[in-house]
């Protein structure tokens, strides 16, 4: 199948989803062409039903693999998102407290988990607030650390 065939199959949104059609067809294919992120991302890779232990992987534009891996393992988390996550954990903890009070055994476990997560968010927030950024909004990047 080529891109024109997929466009025709999708029929402007009235037909089946071309992504799922190609994913299903790839199960019996001898050759599958796909972008880096499909191979890099574990969850996406698992949906492909490719027998990776018997596959031959040919990488085109190999000089771009490093940046694709870096992008796949990076994320941005703003201070606002941290604050909102902490608020959401507080709301979720209240629900779990109500569950625990009603005798639901999952309530206590959930309360403990929400308290742990809220503590972790607090620690991350403190570390982020402790980073001195250059004046003028130039930003700052630090090298990663091996686990």
C-alpha positions as CSV (number, residue, x, y, z in Angstrom):
1,X,0.0,0.0,0.0
2,X,1.2,3.5,-0.7
3,X,0.0,6.8,0.8
4,X,-2.6,7.3,-2.0
5,X,-4.1,3.9,-1.3
6,X,-4.4,4.8,2.4
7,X,-6.0,8.1,1.6
8,X,-8.6,6.3,-0.6
9,X,-9.2,3.7,2.2
10,X,-9.7,6.5,4.7
11,X,-12.1,8.2,2.3
12,X,-11.8,11.6,4.0
13,X,-12.7,10.3,7.4
14,X,-15.7,8.2,6.2
15,X,-13.7,5.0,5.9
16,X,-11.7,3.0,8.3
17,X,-8.7,4.6,9.9
18,X,-5.6,4.2,7.7
19,X,-3.3,3.8,10.7
20,X,-5.2,0.8,12.0
21,X,-5.6,-0.7,8.5
22,X,-1.8,-0.6,8.0
23,X,-1.2,-1.9,11.5
24,X,-3.4,-4.9,10.8
25,X,-1.9,-5.5,7.4
26,X,1.6,-5.3,8.7
27,X,1.0,-8.5,10.7
28,X,1.4,-10.6,7.6
29,X,3.9,-8.5,5.7
30,X,7.4,-9.5,4.8
31,X,8.5,-5.8,4.7
32,X,7.3,-3.0,6.9
33,X,8.6,0.6,6.6
34,X,8.0,2.8,9.6
35,X,9.4,5.9,11.3
36,X,11.9,5.7,14.1
37,X,9.4,6.5,16.9
38,X,7.5,3.3,16.1
39,X,10.6,1.2,16.8
40,X,11.9,3.4,19.7
41,X,8.7,3.6,21.7
42,X,8.1,0.2,23.5
43,X,4.3,0.5,23.7
44,X,4.0,1.3,20.0
45,X,6.5,-1.4,19.0
46,X,4.5,-4.0,20.9
47,X,1.3,-3.1,18.9
48,X,3.1,-3.9,15.7
49,X,3.1,-7.7,16.2
50,X,6.5,-7.9,14.5
51,X,8.6,-10.9,15.6
52,X,11.6,-8.6,16.5
53,X,13.8,-11.6,17.3
54,X,13.6,-12.7,13.7
55,X,13.5,-9.2,12.1
56,X,16.2,-7.4,10.2
57,X,16.2,-3.7,11.1
58,X,17.5,-1.4,8.4
59,X,17.9,2.2,9.6
60,X,17.8,5.0,7.0
61,X,19.2,8.3,7.9
62,X,21.0,6.7,10.9
63,X,22.6,10.0,11.8
64,X,19.2,11.1,13.1
65,X,18.7,8.2,15.5
66,X,20.5,9.9,18.4
67,X,18.2,12.9,18.2
68,X,15.1,10.7,17.9
69,X,16.2,8.7,21.0
70,X,16.9,11.9,22.9
71,X,13.5,13.3,22.0
72,X,11.7,10.0,22.9
73,X,13.3,10.0,26.4
74,X,12.8,13.7,27.1
75,X,9.8,15.7,28.4
76,X,8.9,19.1,29.6
77,X,7.2,19.7,32.9
78,X,6.3,23.2,33.9
79,X,6.0,24.6,37.4
80,X,2.3,25.2,36.7
81,X,1.9,21.5,35.8
82,X,3.6,20.5,39.1
83,X,1.3,22.8,41.1
84,X,-1.8,21.5,39.3
85,X,-0.7,17.8,39.8
86,X,-0.3,18.5,43.5
87,X,-3.8,20.0,43.7
88,X,-5.2,17.0,41.7
89,X,-3.5,14.6,44.1
90,X,-5.1,16.4,47.0
91,X,-8.5,16.0,45.4
92,X,-7.9,12.3,44.7
93,X,-6.7,11.8,48.3
94,X,-9.9,13.3,49.6
95,X,-11.9,10.8,47.5
96,X,-9.6,7.9,48.8
97,X,-10.2,9.1,52.4
98,X,-13.9,9.0,51.8
99,X,-13.5,5.4,50.4
100,X,-11.5,4.4,53.4
101,X,-14.1,5.9,55.8
102,X,-16.8,3.9,54.0
103,X,-14.8,0.7,54.6
104,X,-13.4,0.2,51.1
105,X,-10.1,-1.6,51.6
106,X,-8.6,0.0,48.5
107,X,-9.1,3.4,50.1
108,X,-6.2,3.1,52.6
109,X,-3.8,1.9,49.9
110,X,-4.8,4.8,47.6
111,X,-4.3,7.3,50.4
112,X,-0.8,6.0,51.0
113,X,0.0,6.2,47.3
114,X,-1.4,9.7,46.9
115,X,0.6,10.9,50.0
116,X,3.8,9.4,48.5
117,X,3.1,10.9,45.1
118,X,2.3,14.3,46.6
119,X,5.6,14.2,48.5
120,X,7.5,13.4,45.3
121,X,5.9,16.3,43.5
122,X,6.9,18.5,46.4
123,X,10.5,17.4,46.2
124,X,10.6,18.0,42.5
125,X,9.1,21.4,43.0
126,X,11.7,22.3,45.6
127,X,14.5,21.2,43.3
128,X,13.1,23.1,40.3
129,X,12.7,26.3,42.4
130,X,16.3,25.9,43.6
131,X,17.7,26.1,40.0
132,X,19.2,29.5,39.3
133,X,18.3,30.5,35.8
134,X,20.3,33.1,33.8
135,X,18.8,36.6,33.7
136,X,17.0,37.6,30.5
137,X,15.0,34.4,30.0
138,X,17.8,32.7,28.1
139,X,17.0,29.3,29.6
140,X,19.3,26.6,30.8
141,X,20.1,23.0,29.9
142,X,22.1,20.5,31.9
143,X,23.6,17.2,30.8
144,X,21.6,14.1,31.8
145,X,22.7,11.7,34.5
146,X,23.0,8.0,34.0
147,X,20.8,6.0,36.3
